[in-house]
Amino acid sequence: MLSRHVIWQGRPVHSWSDFNQVVKQSDRPLLARLDDYEDSVLVAGCQRSGTTAVARMLKRADGIADYGFGHDDELDGALLLAGYVGRLADGRHCFQTTYVDDRFSEYFEHAGFRLIWMLREPRSVVYSMLHNWKRGALNHLHDACGAAATSGIERPRSMLGQWIGPSRLDKACASYIARTEQTFALRARLGSCMAVVDYGDLVSHKDVLLPQVCEFAQIPYDRELTRRLHGKSVHKGDRLAEWEAEYVDKACSAVYRRARELRTLGREYGE
């Protein structure tokens, strides 16, 4: 049930599947109402890179509005930014905008926001895509962003593989490459409005980096926020089979290393 009265600009949307079918249309900007949320904080990056954890942590900070009205706060935010639901709360807002996917150029059409862009080492991301994500979500991301990158991944070919198309591992690696490559265009265009942070650095050195993240976002830092950020999933990529890990390294490590060179916070921490 909804916790607030909501006026829909169309039929109600209660799932990401519905959002992709109803709201995420080529003629409807996903960030249409971003300018209405002055000095908002956006958290994005490749899926499964800690964006949800960071966004939900920052939403707990003093001065950040509680705009939730449904069972999924990230979906609520996406509906607000698209203008599919009207504004529900005053004050500064923090939105997780990873779902923008291939439409990332929409960021360039707006000003007055701060983007925290999360990086994460590829083994953990790919493992999570394969084992902690619905098959349909990976397919959707690959179709939106990763299809072009799939052809550039060197992998063994077989008659069966040519018939059934790329494997789920292929799709995960290609999607990771495509989303991580967006770092370069975003950093070039957004400049000081964008902070690039590695999730592994953040959870390993949170006492140092989290205050810096809050300073960038102009959000009051509180030690309670640090307690909400844990590193239980940092070494998730170690669960990949040896051949899978080698495959991911060969396909994805180069773009990850290049993206890490653009970090604006945590540059003192090595590989």
N, C-alpha and C positions, 0 to 999 in steps of 0.2 A: 504494500500500500504506500501511497505517496504521503510524505510528512508535511507537505505544504500544498496549498492550492496552486495549480499550474494552469496557465492558459496556453494551449498548444496552437501552433501555427500549421495545423494539419493533423493527421491521425496520430494518436499517442505512440511514442517510441520507447520501448522498455528494454531493448537489448541492442548489442552492437551489430547483430545481424540485421535488425530492423533499421538501425542507423545507416548501415552501408547501403541498404536497398532504398530507403526513403530520403535520407538527408544528404548523403554523400554522392550528390549528382554533379555532373560536370558544369551545370549552369548555376549551382548554388555554392558560393564561397563558404568554406568551412570556418574561416575567421572573420566573418562578415561584421560581427559586433565587437571585435577586439578593441576598437577605439573607445567604446563605451566604458571600458574597464580601465580607467586611467592608472598608469604605473603598475600594471599587473605583472605578476611573475609567472613565466611559462617554464615548464620542465619538459624536455623532450630528448630524443636520441633514438638509437635503434631499439626496437622492442626487446624486452628481457634484459635491459641494461641498468636496472635499478631506478628507472624513472618513477614508477609507482611509489616505491619506498621513499624516495626523496620528496616527491610532491606531497604525499600524505603527511610526512614529517613537518614540512614547512607550513602546511595548512593548520598545524597545531600552534603556530607561533602567535604571539600577541599582535593584534591589528589585522589579522587575515580573516576575511569574511567566511562564514559558514553558509554556503549556498546550496547545500545538498537538499534534494527533494525526493530522490528515489533510492533504489537499492545499490546503485553504482555511482559513486561520486565523480568518477572520471567521465562516465557517460553523461551525467548531469552537466558537467562543465562543457563538454562538446556540444550539447544541445543549446546551452546558453550562448556560446561563442558563435554558433551558426545562426542565432536568432530564431531558432525553432521553438524556444521557450523564452519568455520575457525575463528581465532582471528580477531577482528575488531577494537580494541583500545589498546593503550599502557597504562601503569600505573597500579596501584593497582585496584583490582576488589572486589566487594561485591556481593555475590550471595545468594539468598534464596534457600536452598536445602531441604526443607521439603518434596518434592516429592520423595526423595530417599526411604522413607517408609521402607520396609522390607530389603532393600539392605544397611542398615546403616553400615555393616561391611566394606564397601568400604572405609569409612573414615580411617580405620586402615592401608590401603595400601598406604597412602600418608603422606607427612610431609610438613612443611612450610606453614601451614594455621592456622587460628584462628577460632574456632567455638563458636558462641554465641547460646546457647541452651535455648529456651524459655519454661517456665512452665506457666500453667494457671489453675485456679481453675476449677473443672470439670463441674459445673452447666453451666457456661457461654460457655464453649467449646461445650458441648452437645446441648445446646439450639441453638447455631450457626450452628452446623452440621444439626440439624433438620429443621431449619427455614431460614437459610441464605446460603444454599448450595444446589447444584443440587443433586437429588436423585442418579444419576449415580456416582457422586464423592464419596458419602458415601459408596455405594456398592463396588466401586473399592478399597477404603481404607480398608474396612472390609475384602474383599477377600484377600488383600495383607498382612494384619497385624492382623486383629481382630478376624478372624474365630476361632482360637485356644482358645482365651480368652472368647469367647461367652459361651462355655460349662461350664466355671467356675463361671458364674454369676447366683446367686440364684434368680429365678423368678417364679411366678405362672405358672403352666402348665395347658393347656387345650387341648382338642382334636383338636380344630381348630389351636391352636398355634403349636402343634406337626406336623400338616399337612402343614402349610404354612411356617414354619421355624421362625427364629428370627425376631422380629419386628425392625423397624428403631431405636427405643430407645435402644434395645438390641445391635444393630450394632454400634451405636454411643458410648455407654459405653464400649463395648469390644474394639473398635478401640482406644479410649482414654487410656484404661489400657495398651494395647500393645505398643502404641507409648511412653507413659510416662515411662514404664518399660525400654525402651531403654536408659534412662538417666543413669542407674546404670552401664551398660556395657561400655557406651561411657566415662563416668567419670573415670572409672577404667583404661581404656586404653589410653585416651588422656591427662589426667592429666592437667598440666598448660596450655595446648593449648586450653582448653575448659572453657568457663565461663557459669555458670548456673544462670539464672535470671528469676524471676517470673514477668510476665507481669503486674499483679496487683500492685506489689511493684514498678515497674518501672514507671508506669503512676501516681501513688500516690505520689511518692517521686522523680520525674524526675530531679529536680534541684540538687539532691545529687547523684542519681544513674546513670543518663545519662553521666555525666563526667567520672564516673568510667567505664562505658561500653566503652566509647571512648578511655580511657586510655588503657584498655585491648586490644582493636582493634588497638591501635596506630593510631587513627584517630583524627585530630584536633577537639577539642570541640568548638562549637559556640552556643550561646544562641538561635540562629535561629532554630537550630535542636530541641530544647526543645519545641518551638512553634508548631512544626509539629507533636508532639506526644500528643494526647488528651486521656481523659479517658471516653469518651461517652459510650463505650460499656462495661465498667468494671462490671456493675451490670446487665448485660444482663440475667444472670441465674435466676434473680428474676422473670422473666416472665414465668418460667416453672410452670405448675400446681403443686399443693402441692404434689400429689402422684408421679409425675415425679421427683420432687426435692428429695423426700425421696428415690426413687429408685436409682437416680444418686449418692446420698450420700453413700448409702449402698454399691453400686458396686465400686465406684471410689475413695472415700475419702482416703482410706488407702494408695493406691499407690501414691496419690498426696502428702500426708503428708510425706511419706518416701522420695519422690523425693525432696521436699522442704528442707530436711535436708542436701542435697548436694549443696545447693546454694553457689556460690562463691561470689556473690554480693548481698547485702541486707539482710544478715543474722540477722541484728539487728532488723528487722521488724518481728513481730509475725504473728499469723494467721489472 
